[in-house]
């Protein structure tokens, strides 16, 4: 039995083949969703992400959001921007097991990648209510458990900082002409949401092979790995399915939103079913014991760049990830988290374990590496717009500033 928590338009599970039909190459031509001069930079085979009625896309809004995303003045001590936990060269992750907030405060979870965030209705690891980019932006800005950017109660100070910069008054006016350029939470979160919605990754070697008709784009090892990935013996594709390689998906054509959370046998402290404090997953929002240890399924796009893995960054390499699933869960032999994750009562029934040869493991890794989109990592439309020495970045800390400090 598939043990997952499904949240849909009708609160029921719907066969995933419908989702595949909505997203796959056999779908009709993409909708024309040009809003105020904005044009999606996506291939013909990919349906655009949904756009909220109160936040239509525009070039001016996306550009404003890009400036805000990289502006460290959005944090209390002006050292952290959104990009401080989501760096483009790391597929918009930070390379650390747990992210860090202002003053070095450790976050509770691993920073998820932002590629194709607009398609994701589950924007955090376990909060089923965080389905809109505009709403989710409030968490790092003003959240207190844990503190990330530390601006709780300092909203007016934040608006004053932005108003004092020569760029922002005109930029907000261009992006929100119907609001006379007002700088407030409505416009700030919607500009951030628009920029993140524009972060589309769909030009990996696998995309060129699978959808672009380039038979030479994928190495023989990656082609063998693709066959293994979609084989019943490994069961990878049951959760990492469809164009986005996840069972959390929404598109502009979706008749419903599909969201799923799973327990993958990562912990089972003392055989009690417990997870580390603050890491219990979906149960924190539902209060149901059957939801202990359940987290959303992340997309596998650019997965070779988003280590370390799992919600707490406790698995360092793709090889270790495969070993975890081969064992049907993780066994921790000693220490405060000792236990046999494979025996967790909530563990997904799809995790039954498997045997793989060394070559099969190498082939699987080759396939996962083929999901890296190099153009996404270097796209100037997603890059830092601020010049050296500008107050937006003068004190900003980035993961690449401390390349050996990821743990």
FENRATA-V632705 format. One line per field, one symbol per residue. psi: psi as a letter, one per 20 degrees, with the letter a starting at -180 (. if undefined). A space follows every 50 residues. Layout:
psi: ???
This chain:
psi: ponropoahjkqpqpihgghhhhriirrqqqolooljpppmqrhipprrq pqhjmqqqghgghghgghhjoiiiqhjkhprhihinpgikklajjqgprp aqkjpprirpoqqjpkhiiojnirhjoiimiphhghhhghgiqinrpfik jpjkghgghggghiphggghghhhhmhijkjpoahghghhggggghhinp oklrhhghgghijniihpqhghhhhghghjqhhhjgihhmrahilqjoqq riipirpppqpqpkkhqmpjjijqrqpjkibhhhhhjphijpjprqoqqj pkhiijqrrrhjkiphrhghgghghhijrppohraijprohhjphjppii nirrqqrgghghgghgghhijpnhhhhjohijrpipqpiqhhjhjppqhi hmhjmj.
